[in-house]
Amino acid sequence: MSVAFVKEESAEAASETILPDRPVSPHPNLVTERGLKALEQQLSEAREAFEAANAIEDINEKRRQQAGPLRDIRYLAERIRTAQVMPQPTDAKTVAFGSTVTFEREDGRIQTYRIVGEDEADPKAGSISYVAPVARLLMGKSVGDVVSFSGQDLEITAIA
């Protein structure tokens, strides 16, 4: 077959099919049981998306559609492989991984967050990563303790 009849892939199309890996945190991959299940669900969804893209006939479009799920599969498989499931805290005396902590800021705002793994963290949904600066300050503290964060004092009012 003559090369004239072969559809060549442009440099732009090639760059769309080779995505850089998602960055992996240098911190230990601590997770809750729910966090591990979420990673496993995301991996399953990425595999389904990859398989769906595999059915596309146009090779360039297939590669473009597979690029994102393939990158996610690599990332999620690594995160699951390195996951260290942490037990639920046994008491609510001190803030620990998996604790839900409520604190009051100097300006009167009251905030509640659950301290979880990096992939599970979603501040808008009420969870923060154990490596987040405020979480690091709160870990090991008890109700009534005050920590300084960004020029404000935060007083721990509840731990669950």
C-alpha positions in Angstrom: 0.0 0.0 0.0 1.3 3.4 -0.9 2.1 5.8 2.0 -0.2 8.3 0.2 -3.2 6.3 1.3 -2.2 6.0 5.0 -3.8 8.5 7.3 -0.8 10.1 9.1 -1.1 11.2 12.6 -0.3 14.9 13.2 2.0 16.0 16.0 -1.0 17.5 17.7 -2.9 14.3 17.6 0.2 12.4 18.9 0.6 14.8 21.9 -3.1 14.2 22.8 -2.6 10.5 23.0 0.5 10.5 25.3 -0.5 12.3 28.5 2.0 12.8 31.3 1.5 10.7 34.4 -0.5 12.2 37.2 1.8 13.3 40.0 2.1 10.9 42.9 2.6 12.4 46.3 5.8 11.7 48.2 3.9 11.2 51.4 2.8 7.8 52.6 -0.5 6.8 51.0 -2.7 6.6 54.1 -6.3 5.9 53.3 -9.6 5.1 55.2 -11.5 2.0 54.2 -14.0 4.3 52.4 -11.1 6.0 50.6 -9.7 2.6 49.4 -13.1 1.6 48.1 -13.4 5.0 46.3 -10.0 4.4 44.6 -11.1 0.9 43.5 -14.4 2.3 42.1 -12.5 5.0 40.2 -10.2 2.4 38.8 -13.1 0.3 37.7 -14.7 3.4 36.0 -11.4 4.2 34.3 -11.1 0.7 32.9 -14.7 0.9 31.6 -13.9 4.2 29.9 -10.8 2.6 28.4 -12.8 -0.4 27.1 -15.4 1.9 25.7 -12.8 3.9 23.8 -11.3 0.6 22.5 -14.5 0.1 20.4 -13.8 3.3 18.4 -12.8 2.5 14.9 -10.8 5.6 14.0 -7.3 4.9 15.4 -6.5 8.5 16.1 -9.8 9.1 17.9 -9.4 5.8 19.8 -6.0 6.9 21.0 -7.3 10.3 22.1 -10.2 8.7 24.0 -8.0 6.1 25.6 -5.3 8.6 26.8 -7.1 9.9 29.8 -8.4 6.6 31.1 -5.1 4.9 30.6 -3.3 7.6 32.6 -5.9 7.3 35.3 -5.5 3.5 35.4 -1.8 3.8 35.9 -2.2 6.4 38.7 -5.1 4.5 40.5 -3.4 1.1 40.3 -0.3 2.6 41.9 -2.3 4.4 44.6 -4.2 1.1 45.4 -0.9 -0.8 45.4 0.7 1.6 47.9 -2.5 2.2 50.0 -2.1 1.8 53.8 -5.6 1.4 55.3 -5.6 3.2 58.6 -7.9 1.9 61.4 -10.7 4.2 62.7 -9.6 6.1 65.7 -10.4 4.2 68.9 -11.3 7.2 70.9 -12.2 10.9 70.5 -9.7 12.2 73.0 -7.1 13.4 70.4 -7.3 14.3 66.7 -6.0 11.5 64.6 -6.2 10.2 61.0 -9.9 9.5 60.4 -11.1 11.9 63.1 -13.8 14.4 62.5 -12.6 17.6 64.2 -14.6 20.8 64.8 -12.8 24.1 65.6 -13.7 27.7 66.0 -11.7 30.5 64.4 -11.0 33.8 66.0 -13.5 35.4 63.7 -16.3 33.2 65.0 -16.5 30.8 62.1 -16.9 27.2 63.1 -15.5 24.5 60.7 -15.7 20.7 60.8 -13.4 18.5 58.8 -12.7 14.8 58.7 -9.0 14.1 58.3 -8.4 11.6 55.5 -6.0 10.5 52.8 -4.9 12.7 50.0 -7.0 11.2 47.2 -10.1 11.2 49.4 -9.8 14.8 50.6 -12.5 17.2 49.5 -12.7 20.4 51.6 -16.0 21.4 50.1 -17.5 18.1 51.2 -15.9 18.4 54.7 -12.7 16.4 54.4 -9.1 17.4 54.3 -5.9 15.6 53.7 -3.8 14.5 56.6 -0.9 16.4 55.0 -2.8 19.7 54.8 -1.2 22.3 57.0 -4.2 22.8 59.2 -4.6 19.0 59.6 -0.9 18.7 60.6 -1.4 21.3 63.3 -4.5 19.7 64.7 -3.2 16.1 64.8 -2.5 15.0 68.4 -4.4 17.9 69.9 -7.4 17.6 72.2 -10.7 19.5 72.8 -9.9 23.0 74.2 -6.4 23.1 72.6 -5.6 26.2 70.5 -3.4 26.2 67.5 -2.2 29.2 65.3 -2.8 29.0 61.6 -2.4 31.8 59.1 -2.3 34.4 61.8 -5.5 33.1 63.5 -6.1 31.0 66.6 -8.2 27.9 66.1 -9.7 26.3 69.1 -10.7 22.6 68.9 -14.3 22.3 70.2 -15.2 18.7 69.3 -13.6 15.5 68.1 -15.6 12.5 66.8 
